[in-house]
Amino acid sequence: MPDTPFAPVILGNEPGSFPHSVLAERHPAIIGQVRDAFPYGPGQHRALDELLRSCTEGTIEPLPADAPDRDRWHGWGLAGHTGRPWFDAPWLWSESYFYRRLLDAVGWFGPGPWQGVDPFRPFKRAELDAPETDEELAALDGLRDLPEQERAQALLHGSLWGNRADLGFRLSAAGAEAREASPGLVADDSDVLWSLLPPDGTGTLVLVADNAGRELVPDLLLIAHLLAGGRTARAVLHVKPYPYYVSDATTADVVDALRRLRTAGGAAAEHARVLWSAMADGRLAVRAHPFSCAPLPYADMPDDLRAEFAAATLTIVKGDLNYRRLVGDRRWPPTTPFHRTTAYFPGPVAALRTLKSDVITGLSAATEAALVAAGEQSWRTSGTHALIQADPSGQVHPE
């Protein structure tokens, strides 16, 4: 990342701030919901109680000596944060480590009968099976007669606004799902995004997924359309290697979403056949890189991941958390050019994101002034605003 003394890293130690509320309110609520979702035994209940005490009143503790990823987390800065209050560490780091410790508490890493059991699966499945999902899939049939570019744009916006389907976000934003979408995007680089996909369809699209369920479904539909329409020859879908941030997508969630599409009938089932076939012949691959759960910005990505992004024709980064990792979880002035914060990225990159945290870049001065003048104090965090931003790496950027 560039030297940014004017954009400090976001911490969670300011009472009344959004990051503080996540650490002090959202995380305890998630512990309670996970506890109630499964018939866990006394050991897990004690571990969850201890995690609750630790993250609200205590300090960051090391991983168990036998943790399979202990060395990796030390490489991600664990030793430097051990013994500090959770609120005093970088917010991105604290959030990520909370979910890692939650998996420890419920026995995800094992050994034992709860090894590999996703503590968030009941919430993901309930959303995927909800009537709203049926309605959204049925609406696909109405896109068949539209011109190709209109269909593509509709599916792009479906992927964008699908990011509102974030289970963890809803815990601290009651009623977010029922709110109306904002009248317009706060930034819209759609034309740039489409220009980065060559018309001959010879490239590789990388999509870094965010949430499972009703967000992952439109992500898959967008990929299916681009593959079937010849806009890309190959797609790579990056998901999380283990359950993370309540609703973040794993490989198991991809399988659930594909099955949901197959049983929906109509255009949804047609898209499912495209995706199923593409996975079988290698045109669609799923990746679960360990760095996907790192508590660090993408500027610190390892060399193998950097090489994969460099080889892509376009990388699309989905969601709020991935946006924070893409631009750096800092208090940027909102008019900071997007391309300044992504200059390190090894290839063309685009972001599709609904706003659920304080981080924002790439706004025009007029847009920022209009949002402030409207008195919408929560526009950064309410999930009612969105953006499409793109950086065509290697091109000259006007200031």
ZAMARGU-4260 file (C-alpha; in steps of 0.2 Angstrom, whole numbers, plus 5000, padded with zeros to 4 digits):
<rodrens>
0) 5000/5000/5000 | 5006/5018/4997 | 5013/5028/5012 | 4997/5035/5019 | 4999/5046/5035
5) 4983/5055/5031 | 4973/5038/5031 | 4976/5029/5048 | 4972/5011/5050 | 4954/5009/5057
10) 4954/5002/5075 | 4939/4997/5086 | 4943/5007/5101 | 4932/5022/5099 | 4916/5021/5108
15) 4901/5024/5097 | 4910/5020/5081 | 4904/5007/5069 | 4920/4996/5072 | 4917/4997/5091
20) 4899/4991/5089 | 4904/4976/5079 | 4917/4971/5092 | 4906/4975/5107 | 4888/4970/5100
25) 4889/4960/5084 | 4902/4947/5090 | 4893/4943/5106 | 4876/4941/5096 | 4885/4929/5084
30) 4891/4919/5099 | 4873/4918/5105 | 4866/4913/5089 | 4879/4899/5086 | 4877/4892/5103
35) 4858/4891/5100 | 4860/4883/5082 | 4867/4867/5087 | 4866/4854/5102 | 4884/4858/5107
40) 4891/4849/5122 | 4897/4856/5139 | 4915/4858/5132 | 4909/4869/5117 | 4898/4879/5129
45) 4912/4883/5141 | 4923/4888/5126 | 4910/4899/5119 | 4908/4907/5136 | 4927/4910/5137
50) 4927/4917/5120 | 4913/4929/5125 | 4923/4935/5140 | 4939/4937/5130 | 4933/4947/5116
55) 4922/4959/5127 | 4933/4961/5142 | 4949/4952/5140 | 4964/4952/5128 | 4969/4943/5112
60) 4976/4925/5117 | 4987/4914/5106 | 4981/4899/5097 | 4983/4882/5105 | 5000/4874/5103
65) 4993/4861/5091 | 4983/4872/5080 | 4986/4867/5062 | 4988/4885/5056 | 4997/4892/5071
70) 5013/4896/5061 | 5002/4904/5047 | 4994/4916/5060 | 5011/4920/5067 | 5016/4925/5050
75) 5000/4936/5050 | 5005/4945/5066 | 4998/4935/5080 | 5013/4937/5091 | 5012/4956/5090
80) 4994/4957/5095 | 4994/4944/5109 | 4990/4952/5126 | 4982/4967/5118 | 4964/4971/5120
85) 4954/4966/5105 | 4948/4984/5103 | 4966/4991/5101 | 4971/4979/5087 | 4967/4984/5069
90) 4949/4981/5066 | 4951/4970/5051 | 4963/4959/5062 | 4952/4958/5077 | 4937/4953/5067
95) 4946/4940/5057 | 4954/4932/5073 | 4937/4932/5081 | 4930/4920/5068 | 4946/4910/5069
100) 4944/4908/5088 | 4925/4904/5086 | 4929/4889/5075 | 4941/4883/5089 | 4927/4885/5102
105) 4915/4874/5092 | 4927/4861/5087 | 4929/4864/5069 | 4947/4860/5068 | 4945/4844/5078
110) 4949/4830/5081 | 4931/4825/5086 | 4913/4823/5080 | 4911/4842/5077 | 4926/4843/5066
115) 4922/4852/5049 | 4904/4856/5055 | 4900/4873/5049 | 4893/4883/5063 | 4884/4895/5051
120) 4876/4882/5040 | 4859/4883/5047 | 4858/4902/5044 | 4865/4899/5026 | 4853/4886/5022
125) 4838/4895/5029 | 4842/4910/5017 | 4845/4899/5002 | 4828/4890/5005 | 4819/4906/5008
130) 4804/4911/4997 | 4813/4927/4992 | 4826/4916/4983 | 4812/4907/4973 | 4806/4924/4968
135) 4823/4930/4962 | 4826/4914/4952 | 4809/4915/4944 | 4813/4933/4938 | 4827/4926/4928
140) 4815/4920/4915 | 4810/4938/4911 | 4828/4942/4906 | 4828/4929/4891 | 4821/4941/4878
145) 4832/4956/4883 | 4847/4961/4872 | 4863/4953/4878 | 4871/4969/4885 | 4855/4973/4895
150) 4854/4955/4902 | 4873/4956/4907 | 4870/4973/4915 | 4855/4966/4925 | 4865/4951/4931
155) 4879/4963/4936 | 4868/4973/4946 | 4860/4957/4953 | 4877/4952/4959 | 4881/4969/4966
160) 4864/4971/4976 | 4865/4953/4981 | 4879/4959/4993 | 4865/4965/5004 | 4861/4947/5008
165) 4874/4947/5022 | 4869/4937/5038 | 4882/4945/5050 | 4878/4962/5044 | 4859/4960/5048
170) 4863/4956/5066 | 4869/4974/5069 | 4857/4982/5056 | 4840/4976/5059 | 4828/4979/5045
175) 4842/4981/5032 | 4835/4968/5020 | 4818/4978/5019 | 4826/4995/5015 | 4824/5002/4998
180) 4840/5002/4987 | 4847/5019/4985 | 4842/5029/4970 | 4859/5027/4962 | 4876/5021/4964
185) 4889/5032/4973 | 4901/5027/4960 | 4898/5017/4944 | 4912/5011/4933 | 4901/4998/4924
190) 4908/5004/4907 | 4926/5002/4912 | 4922/4985/4919 | 4914/4978/4903 | 4928/4985/4893
195) 4941/4975/4902 | 4932/4959/4896 | 4938/4956/4878 | 4925/4954/4865 | 4933/4938/4858
200) 4930/4929/4875 | 4948/4923/4876 | 4952/4929/4894 | 4950/4922/4912 | 4939/4930/4924
205) 4943/4929/4943 | 4928/4932/4955 | 4933/4934/4973 | 4916/4929/4981 | 4910/4936/4997
210) 4894/4929/5005 | 4885/4912/5002 | 4866/4910/4999 | 4857/4924/4990 | 4873/4933/4986
215) 4882/4918/4979 | 4868/4913/4968 | 4868/4929/4958 | 4887/4928/4957 | 4886/4911/4949
220) 4872/4917/4937 | 4884/4931/4931 | 4898/4919/4928 | 4886/4907/4919 | 4881/4921/4908
225) 4898/4927/4904 | 4904/4909/4900 | 4888/4904/4890 | 4889/4921/4880 | 4907/4920/4876
230) 4913/4935/4886 | 4926/4924/4895 | 4934/4908/4891 | 4937/4903/4909 | 4932/4908/4926
235) 4940/4905/4943 | 4929/4907/4959 | 4938/4911/4975 | 4930/4906/4991 | 4935/4904/5009
240) 4944/4888/5015 | 4934/4888/5031 | 4918/4896/5038 | 4921/4915/5041 | 4911/4931/5044
245) 4895/4921/5047 | 4890/4920/5029 | 4906/4920/5018 | 4905/4907/5005 | 4915/4890/5006
250) 4916/4876/4993 | 4901/4867/5002 | 4891/4883/4999 | 4895/4883/4981 | 4888/4865/4979
255) 4873/4870/4989 | 4870/4885/4978 | 4872/4875/4962 | 4860/4862/4968 | 4847/4876/4972
260) 4849/4882/4954 | 4846/4865/4947 | 4830/4862/4956 | 4823/4879/4953 | 4818/4875/4935
265) 4817/4888/4920 | 4832/4899/4916 | 4839/4896/4933 | 4841/4877/4929 | 4849/4882/4912
270) 4862/4892/4921 | 4865/4878/4933 | 4868/4866/4918 | 4881/4878/4911 | 4890/4880/4927
275) 4890/4861/4931 | 4897/4857/4914 | 4910/4871/4915 | 4916/4864/4932 | 4917/4847/4924
280) 4928/4852/4909 | 4938/4865/4919 | 4931/4881/4912 | 4925/4885/4930 | 4937/4882/4944
285) 4935/4884/4963 | 4949/4890/4973 | 4950/4891/4992 | 4967/4900/4996 | 4972/4901/5014
290) 4975/4920/5012 | 4957/4922/5009 | 4955/4921/5028 | 4970/4932/5032 | 4967/4947/5043
295) 4978/4958/5031 | 4975/4968/5016 | 4978/4961/4998 | 4993/4972/4997 | 5001/4959/5008
300) 4996/4944/4997 | 5008/4930/4994 | 5017/4927/4978 | 5007/4913/4972 | 4990/4922/4974
305) 4998/4938/4966 | 5003/4927/4951 | 4986/4921/4949 | 4978/4938/4949 | 4992/4944/4937
310) 4987/4931/4925 | 4968/4935/4925 | 4960/4946/4912 | 4950/4954/4926 | 4948/4951/4944
315) 4931/4956/4952 | 4931/4958/4971 | 4914/4956/4979 | 4908/4963/4995 | 4912/4974/5009
320) 4926/4964/5018 | 4935/4961/5002 | 4934/4979/4997 | 4942/4984/5014 | 4956/4971/5010
325) 4957/4978/4992 | 4959/4996/4996 | 4966/4994/5014 | 4955/4996/5030 | 4960/5014/5033
330) 4951/5031/5035 | 4953/5037/5018 | 4946/5054/5012 | 4931/5048/5002 | 4938/5057/4986
335) 4954/5048/4987 | 4955/5040/4969 | 4951/5022/4969 | 4966/5018/4958 | 4978/5026/4970
340) 4973/5013/4983 | 4974/4998/4971 | 4990/5003/4962 | 4999/4988/4970 | 4986/4975/4962
345) 4995/4965/4949 | 4981/4966/4936 | 4965/4974/4931 | 4953/4974/4946 | 4935/4979/4949
350) 4925/4980/4965 | 4906/4977/4967 | 4901/4982/4985 | 4886/4988/4995 | 4893/4999/5009
355) 4893/4991/5026 | 4908/4999/5034 | 4917/5016/5035 | 4930/5013/5021 | 4926/5022/5005
360) 4937/5028/4991 | 4934/5035/4973 | 4919/5047/4976 | 4918/5063/4967 | 4917/5079/4978
365) 4900/5082/4972 | 4894/5065/4977 | 4902/5066/4994 | 4894/5083/4997 | 4877/5077/4991
370) 4877/5063/5004 | 4883/5074/5018 | 4870/5087/5013 | 4856/5074/5013 | 4860/5071/5032
375) 4862/5052/5029 | 4874/5050/5043 | 4874/5031/5041 | 4877/5030/5022 | 4894/5022/5024
380) 4887/5008/5035 | 4868/5005/5032 | 4870/4994/5016 | 4858/5005/5006 | 4872/5012/4995
385) 4883/5003/4983 | 4897/5005/4971 | 4905/4998/4955 | 4923/5003/4954 | 4936/4997/4941
390) 4955/5000/4939 | 4962/4995/4922 | 4979/4992/4928 | 4994/4998/4917 | 4984/5012/4909
395) 4987/5030/4913 | 4975/5037/4926 | 4969/5055/4925 | 4970/5064/4942
</rodrens>
